[in-house]
């Protein structure tokens, strides 16, 4: 369970640090990934859709514009302009599907995240299977499934996969940010 939690925390921090770097680099909004802008504004857009009173709508629209300059083409992404906590919403467990969605906010095509990180299809498939197995095992343990404890071999495999995944995704995010003309990723 602990390894799964550490992977989740690492991935969240990876994305948050990437977004912080985008803001520090004052990227033109046109270079900011569409999924990041969408995730940032999504809750406010849904809230606006529910407003029925015209006066309330006008007020909410002004507030929306203040909170969502990330949608204004021609402007720049400024420090503090993205509510990074919104990017974490829905990322409760580090399944490979959730990892794909989360990394989509920093510019990856979700279906290609693991392809970018792992050139070898064999290694990619092994890491993806290991991460999904780790999360499934964590769920079983958390819900008290009988006999759910991982073996030593399982744990060693999970450790190797998580270590490799972390290093590869960190490098891939750095390359993604360089392609956006961000400051150097360290």
C-alpha positions in Angstrom: 0.0 0.0 0.0 2.8 2.3 0.8 4.6 1.9 -2.5 1.3 2.7 -4.3 0.8 5.8 -2.2 4.4 6.9 -3.0 3.8 6.4 -6.7 0.6 8.5 -6.5 2.4 11.3 -4.7 5.3 11.2 -7.0 3.1 11.5 -10.1 1.0 14.3 -8.6 4.2 16.3 -7.7 5.7 15.6 -11.1 2.6 17.3 -12.8 2.4 20.1 -10.2 6.1 20.9 -10.6 5.7 20.9 -14.4 2.8 23.3 -14.2 4.8 25.5 -11.8 7.6 25.6 -14.4 5.1 26.5 -17.1 3.8 29.4 -15.0 7.3 30.5 -14.1 8.2 30.4 -17.8 5.2 32.7 -18.5 4.3 30.6 -21.5 2.0 32.1 -24.1 -1.4 30.6 -23.6 -1.3 29.0 -27.1 1.6 26.8 -25.9 -0.2 25.7 -22.8 -1.7 22.2 -23.2 -5.4 22.2 -24.0 -6.1 19.5 -21.4 -4.5 21.6 -18.7 -6.6 24.6 -19.6 -9.7 22.4 -19.8 -9.1 20.8 -16.4 -8.5 24.1 -14.8 -11.7 25.6 -16.1 -14.0 22.6 -16.1 -15.6 23.0 -12.6 -16.3 26.7 -13.3 -17.8 25.9 -16.7 -20.1 23.3 -15.2 -21.1 25.7 -12.5 -22.0 28.4 -15.1 -24.1 25.9 -17.0 -26.3 25.4 -13.9 -27.0 29.1 -13.4 -30.5 30.0 -14.4 -30.9 33.6 -13.0 -29.5 36.2 -15.5 -28.2 38.5 -12.8 -26.4 35.6 -11.0 -25.1 34.5 -14.4 -23.6 37.9 -15.1 -21.8 37.9 -11.7 -20.6 34.3 -12.1 -19.3 35.0 -15.6 -17.2 37.9 -14.3 -15.8 35.7 -11.6 -15.2 32.9 -14.1 -13.2 35.3 -16.3 -11.1 36.4 -13.3 -10.2 32.8 -12.4 -9.7 31.5 -15.9 -7.2 33.7 -17.8 -5.7 30.4 -19.0 -8.4 30.4 -21.6 -7.5 33.8 -23.1 -5.4 33.3 -26.2 -2.9 36.1 -26.6 -2.2 36.2 -22.9 0.5 34.4 -20.9 0.4 31.8 -18.2 1.3 33.7 -15.1 2.5 32.4 -11.7 -0.5 31.5 -9.7 -2.9 31.5 -12.7 -3.6 27.8 -12.5 -5.3 26.2 -9.5 -3.0 23.2 -9.5 -5.2 21.4 -7.0 -7.9 21.1 -9.7 -5.5 19.0 -11.8 -5.4 16.3 -9.1 -9.2 15.9 -9.0 -10.1 12.4 -10.0 -6.6 11.0 -9.5 -7.3 8.8 -6.5 -5.2 5.8 -7.5 -2.2 5.5 -9.9 -3.8 3.1 -12.4 -2.2 3.4 -15.8 -5.4 4.9 -17.2 -5.3 7.6 -14.4 -1.6 8.2 -15.1 -2.4 8.7 -18.8 -5.1 11.3 -17.9 -3.0 13.1 -15.4 0.0 13.4 -17.7 -2.4 14.6 -20.4 -2.6 17.9 -18.5 1.1 18.6 -19.2 0.8 18.0 -22.9 1.1 14.2 -23.5 -1.4 12.5 -25.7 -3.0 10.2 -23.1 -2.8 7.1 -25.3 0.9 7.7 -25.9 2.2 8.4 -22.4 3.9 5.0 -22.0 5.0 4.9 -25.6 7.0 8.1 -25.1 8.5 6.8 -21.8 9.4 3.4 -23.1 10.6 2.7 -26.6 10.6 -1.0 -26.1 7.1 -2.5 -26.3 8.2 -5.4 -24.2 9.4 -3.3 -21.4 6.4 -0.9 -21.7 4.0 -3.8 -21.4 5.8 -5.3 -18.4 5.9 -1.9 -16.6 2.2 -1.2 -17.3 1.2 -4.7 -16.2 3.3 -4.3 -13.0 1.8 -0.9 -12.1 -1.8 -2.1 -12.7 -1.0 -5.3 -10.6 0.4 -3.1 -7.8 -2.7 -1.0 -7.7 -5.0 -4.0 -7.8 -3.1 -5.6 -5.0 -3.3 -2.4 -3.0 -7.0 -2.3 -3.5 -7.4 -5.9 -2.4 -5.3 -5.3 0.8 -7.1 -2.0 1.6 -10.5 -3.8 1.3 -9.4 -6.8 3.4 -9.4 -9.5 0.8 -8.2 -12.8 2.2 -4.8 -13.8 1.0 -4.1 -10.4 -0.7 -0.6 -9.9 0.7 2.0 -9.6 -2.0 4.9 -12.0 -2.2 8.5 -10.9 -1.9 8.8 -11.5 -5.7 5.8 -9.2 -6.3 7.3 -6.5 -4.2 10.7 -6.6 -5.9 8.9 -6.5 -9.3 6.8 -3.5 -8.2 9.8 -1.7 -6.9 11.7 -2.1 -10.1 8.7 -1.1 -12.2 8.0 2.0 -10.1 11.6 3.0 -10.1 11.9 2.7 -13.9 8.6 4.4 -14.5 9.5 7.3 -12.2 12.8 7.9 -14.0 11.4 7.6 -17.5 8.3 9.8 -16.8 10.6 12.5 -15.2 12.7 12.5 -18.3 9.7 12.5 -20.6 8.1 15.5 -18.8 11.4 17.4 -19.1 11.5 16.8 -22.8 7.8 17.8 -23.1 8.5 21.1 -21.3 11.6 21.8 -23.4 9.4 21.5 -26.5 7.1 24.1 -25.0 10.1 26.4 -24.5 9.9 26.3 -20.7 12.8 27.1 -18.4 15.1 24.1 -17.8 13.7 21.1 -16.0 15.9 19.9 -13.2 
